[in-house]
Amino acid sequence: MTDRTSLLFQASALCLTYPDEEFYERLPLVRAAAPQLAPFVEHAEATPMQELAAHYVQVFDFKNRHSLYLTWWRDGDTRRRGMSLVRMKEIYREHGMEFTGEELPDFLPAVLEFSAQAGPFLLEENRPGIELLRFALTDHGTPYGVVLNAVCAALPGPSPKDKAEAQALARSGPPREDVGLEPFGLLPLLETEHAR
């Protein structure tokens, strides 16, 4: 991995975090480190902080189809996702990095920061989800699509397997698991019976 790719991952991580004062202070560094992100930086600089923050929340916090949590794309809301998160924490630890953030270890900005130091293997493992996120953000028309385009362009060219996985997941959506929730489906019926 080149130094330029490492800088791009670090800069992209910043772009995908919630826009606060520190975010705005670092935008000139992002522009210098990663010219590919210039269209996003220009948009951010021209947008008042409260407006960009509201857009960030609207794009990332209310739609799973724009999820920044990479294991969601592969595992959905299943128990398997918990194991994937544990595995990611172990990978961080194996590389001498302890994950202590408030976010989960699969949060894309955290994975980008890790990848800037350790190489892009976690990004490559999660490429189908990252590509799906790129498609979703581009279709949504948000400037955050620029960031995902740059990240995907920096990864080794997508193999047909990655594209096929991304398209299959896009058609079917991430897996869901409702095991253990069956009894709750009876509550309205029980409440109705009790009311009689």
N, C-alpha and C positions, 0 to 999 in steps of 0.2 A: 504494500500500500504506500502510495506517495504521500509526502508532506501535504500536498495540495488537497488530496482526498481527505486526509485527517482533519485539515482545517475546515473543509466543507462540512464534514460530519459535525464538528464542534459548532460551527456557525448555524447549521440547520437545527441543531438541538436548541440553541437559543431562540431561533425564529418560532419554534413550535411550543415555547413556553408561554404562560399567561403574560400578556403585555403590562408590565409595571414600569416604574421609573428606571430601574436597573436595565430592563429590556431596552428602553429608549436610549439610555446612555451608551449601550454597547452596539447600537446599530452602525455607527461609523466603522467599528472594528469588523463587523460582519461584512460590510461592503468591501473593505480592503482585503479580507481573508478569502472571500468567495464571490467573485464577480457574477457567477451564475444566479446568485440570490438578489442581485441589484433590483429587479422589478418588484420583488417583495419588500425590500428595504425602502424603496421610493414610496411605495404605497403606505407602509407603516409610518414613515416620517411625515407624510402628508395627512395622516389621519389622527385626530385627537385621541389621546390615551383612552378616555372613557368609551369612545365609539369603537375603537379597535378591540377593547376588552369585551364589550357587549357582543361584537361580532365573533370573537373567539369562543365565548360561552355558547352562543347560538350554534356555531358550527360543530364544536367538539363535545359539549356537555349534554346535548339533548338528542343526539342521534348516534346509535351504535354503528350505523353505516359509515360514520366518520370517526370511529374509535381510534384513539392513540395508543390503546392497550393491545399489543401485538398478539398475545395469546388468545384474545377474544376472537380474532379472525380465524384461528385454527381450531380452538377448542370450544368456543361459544360459552354459554352458561352451563358448563358441565363440571363434574368433580375432577375430570382430567385436567382442567385449567389450573387447579390448585397444585397439582404435581408439576406442571410446566413452570409455574412461578417459583416453586422450590428449586427446581433444576437451574433456573436462571440465576437465582441467588447463589447457588453453589458455583456456577461458572464465574460469577463476579469474584467470589472468594478465592477460587483457584488461580485467578489472575492478580491476586493481591489487592483486590478492591472490595471493601465491605459496603454493601448497599444499605445506606442508612436514611435515604430520602423518605419524605412523607408519601411519595407516590409508590406504586407497585413497581417491581423490577422490570416489567415488560413495557413500561411507559416509553414511548418512542424517543422522546428527548433523552431519557436516561440511557437507552440502548445506543443512541447515536454518540453520546459522550463516551460510553464504554468502548464503542467501536473506533472512536478517534484514537484511543490508547492501545487497544488490544487487537485491532483488525476487524474486518466486516463480517466475520463468520456468523454472528447472531443475526445481522441484517439479512445475510444470504439465506439462513435457515427460515426466516420469516418473510422471505421475498413475496410469496403469493399474497399475504395479507397487506404488505406495504404497497404492492401494485394495486390491489383492490382499493385501498385508501386513496392512492393517487387518482385512480379513475373516479372515485366518488367525489373527491374534492374538486377535480377538474370539471366534472359534470355540474357540480353545485355552483361553479363560477367564483369560488373564493380565491384570493391571492395565495392562500396556503398551498394551493395546487402547485405553484412555482417551486416551493420548497421540496415537495415530494418528487416532482419531476427531476430536480437536481440530484436528490439522493439516489433515485432509481438509475439515473444516467451514470452515476459514479460506481455503481455495482457492476460486477462482471455481467456481460450480456445475458439476457434471460434465456434459459434453455427452453425448449418446447415443453418440458415437464412443468416448469414454473408457470408458463402461460396457461397450460391446460389446467393446472391446479387452481390458478386464479380465476379462470373462466368458470370452472365447475363450482367453485365456492360462490362466485358471483350469482350463478343461476340458482343454487340451492340454499344459500345463506349458511351461516355458521351453525353447528349442531346445537340442539337444545336438549336438556334433560329434565324431565318433570318427575323423575323417580322420587317417591316419598311425598309427593304433593297430593296424591289421590284423595286422602281423607278430607282435605280442605275443600274439595269440590262438593262435598256433601253438606257443608255448613249452611248454605241458603235453604236447602231442603229441610234440614233439621230445625232451623229457626222458624220456618213456615209451619212445620208440624207442631212445634212448641207453642206457637201463637194460637193454635186451634183450641 
